[in-house]
Amino acid sequence: MQSTQVDRVRVFEPRPDRAANADPLFADLFTKGRRRVLRSFVANLVLVALGVVIFVRSDVGIAAPGFFVVLFGPSGVLSLRTYLGTVRPMGNLLGGGFRELWPGQGGVLHAGNKVGLRLPGDGDPQWLVLRMAAAKRLQLAGQRRVWVLGPGPRGHALVLLPGAVVGTLGRVRPEPPDGAEELPLEPRQPCGPNEDPVLLARLADVRRGQVTVITCFAAILAWLAWIWLSVDSASGPVGDFFSGFAPSVAAVFALLAGLVIVSAFRIGRKPVETTWTELAVVTYGDFVLTAAGVASVGGSATLPDGRQATFRLIKVDVNLIVNVIATGRLWIIGPPRQGVRLRVGLPGYPLHGTVKLTA
């Protein structure tokens, strides 16, 4: 842990003195991430095959089998691409250790969401090119410091910003991204949540993701309505099945869409709070990491008036969980209140989640 440029905020940092796969945290993250991608690929492949079988062996029309092929086919291709293009190269890097990189003047270029980091060394310049969301680019513009694992034999390298345990895979190139210009240095200043540019950019990304999810759910509901209208009893047992299948699955997706909308108002909205409240915390045991990459942990917190409260972070960004454990600090957006769901984050970092304090 190191002091950062934003007031007294401390964050998690990887250890450069040992291999990444010797750290249980990185080893567990990689193992569960690889398992999640492989399971997703196999499940999608089975569902696409099911759609093909339904089309060939029944007369329910195109709507029902097309649902499986169109919905799960692209998802399966994405899973395979993720495994071949990200998971396998990342696995080849874990035997090495992280090294800290401080890009100097002209060492950070960007073109949209593509970022080029100039690597140190003699001879022709080498650039580590990767994609970064707006919130991470803002953090990089203020800190100008990253952790790099690699590059490997094929030029792949994993990049972590301070405070992160989940990195971004990039590749070494002889040139920066086309049309790139220098990422301007933006000194980081302590500010409230309502003015924190990194937090606001992160929440904007969350809102865009939620809109995308809701749009996909709406398209799925429309397709399920097509299935329900296109099948009838004349289609035999398969038609009878889909007559009940379509409304049942539609109800599930409608419920999920409602939960996403509620989450958009509860989590993704722009904060109006002007202050952060820093609480000293002690966590109980290890955090529980799910296959989806989110985590849960509980513990006790010392409130500003000296009282003790228990807290529970449930299914939040694993980056935030690790920082809470490593630093013993929980940053509340606004004043702490017991018995209600509160938003939490880390000043100057693209991390956020929710917590509940109880007496």
C-alpha positions, 0 to 999 in steps of 0.5 A, spaced: 500 500 500 502 506 498 500 514 499 497 516 493 496 523 490 489 524 492 489 526 500 490 520 504 487 515 500 491 508 500 490 503 495 492 496 494 498 495 490 501 488 487 508 485 490 513 486 485 518 481 489 514 475 487 511 471 481 503 473 480 501 466 480 505 465 487 499 470 490 493 467 492 489 473 490 491 473 482 491 465 482 484 465 484 482 470 480 485 467 474 482 460 475 475 462 476 475 467 470 478 462 466 473 457 468 467 462 467 469 463 460 470 456 458 463 454 462 460 460 458 462 457 451 460 450 453 453 452 455 452 457 449 454 451 444 449 446 447 444 451 446 445 453 439 446 445 438 439 445 441 436 450 437 439 447 430 435 440 433 429 443 434 429 447 427 431 440 424 426 435 428 420 439 429 415 444 425 414 449 430 417 454 425 423 459 425 422 463 431 423 458 437 430 455 434 432 462 432 431 464 439 437 459 441 441 461 435 441 468 435 441 469 442 447 464 444 451 464 438 454 470 438 455 469 446 459 463 444 463 466 439 465 472 444 467 467 449 471 463 445 474 469 442 475 471 450 479 465 451 483 465 445 485 472 445 485 474 453 485 468 457 490 464 454 495 469 453 494 472 460 496 465 463 502 465 460 504 471 463 503 469 471 509 466 472 513 473 472 512 479 476 509 486 476 514 492 475 512 499 476 512 503 470 512 511 470 511 514 463 514 520 462 513 526 458 510 524 451 509 517 454 502 516 454 498 517 448 491 516 446 486 515 441 479 514 443 479 509 448 485 506 445 492 508 449 499 507 448 504 507 453 511 508 451 516 502 454 523 504 457 529 502 453 534 503 448 533 503 441 527 504 437 521 506 441 516 500 443 509 502 445 504 497 449 497 498 446 491 497 450 483 499 451 481 503 457 475 506 459 474 513 460 474 513 468 481 509 467 484 514 462 482 520 467 485 516 473 492 515 468 492 522 466 492 524 474 497 519 476 501 517 470 503 510 474 501 503 472 503 496 474 505 491 468 506 484 468 510 482 461 510 482 456 510 475 454 513 471 448 508 474 443 508 481 446 502 481 450 502 484 457 497 485 463 496 492 465 494 494 472 492 501 475 494 503 482 488 500 486 486 495 481 487 487 481 483 486 475 487 488 469 487 490 462 491 486 457 495 489 451 500 488 446 507 491 444 507 495 438 512 499 434 507 504 433 502 508 438 495 507 436 493 511 429 491 518 430 494 518 437 495 524 441 498 526 448 494 524 454 494 531 458 496 531 465 491 532 470 493 534 477 488 530 482 485 534 487 481 532 493 474 533 492 467 531 494 463 525 490 459 530 486 465 533 483 470 527 483 471 526 475 474 519 475 467 516 479 463 520 475 466 517 469 465 510 472 458 511 474 457 514 466 460 507 464 455 504 469 449 507 466 451 506 459 452 499 460 445 498 464 441 502 458 445 496 453 442 491 458 435 493 458 435 494 451 437 487 450 432 485 455 427 488 451 429 485 444 429 478 448 422 480 450 419 482 443 422 475 440 419 471 446 412 474 444 414 472 437 415 465 439 408 465 443 404 468 437 407 463 432 407 456 435 400 453 436 397 446 438 398 444 431 405 444 432 405 438 437 408 437 443 414 441 442 409 447 440 405 446 447 412 446 450 414 453 447 407 456 448 408 455 456 416 456 455 415 463 452 411 467 457 415 463 463 422 466 460 419 473 458 417 473 466 424 472 468 427 477 463 422 482 465 423 481 472 431 482 471 429 488 467 426 491 473 432 490 477 436 493 472 432 499 472 432 499 480 439 498 480 440 504 475 437 509 480 440 506 486 447 505 484 448 509 477 445 516 479 450 521 479 451 523 487 449 529 490 453 528 496 459 533 497 463 529 502 466 522 503 466 519 510 472 515 511 471 509 516 476 504 519 474 497 518 476 490 520 474 485 516 472 478 518 475 472 514 477 472 507 472 475 501 468 470 497 469 471 490 464 468 485 465 466 478 462 472 475 468 476 478 464 480 484 465 478 491 462 479 498 465 480 505 463 483 512 466 486 518 466 491 523 466 499 522 468 504 527 463 510 526 465 517 526 462 518 533 466 512 536 460 507 535 461 500 532 457 497 527 457 491 522 457 492 515 456 487 509 459 488 502 455 483 497 456 482 490 461 488 489 467 489 484 472 485 487 477 491 486 473 495 491 473 489 496 481 488 496 482 495 497 477 495 503 481 489 506 488 491 504 487 498 507 482 497 513 478 503 510 471 504 507 469 510 504 462 512 504 459 517 499 456 522 504 454 521 511 454 514 514 447 511 516 445 505 519 439 500 516 439 503 509 443 501 503 449 506 502 454 507 496 461 507 497 467 508 493 474 510 493 476 518 492 479 518 485 479 511 483 473 508 478 471 504 484 464 503 487 459 499 490 453 499 496 454 497 503 449 496 509 451 498 516 447 495 522 448 496 529 
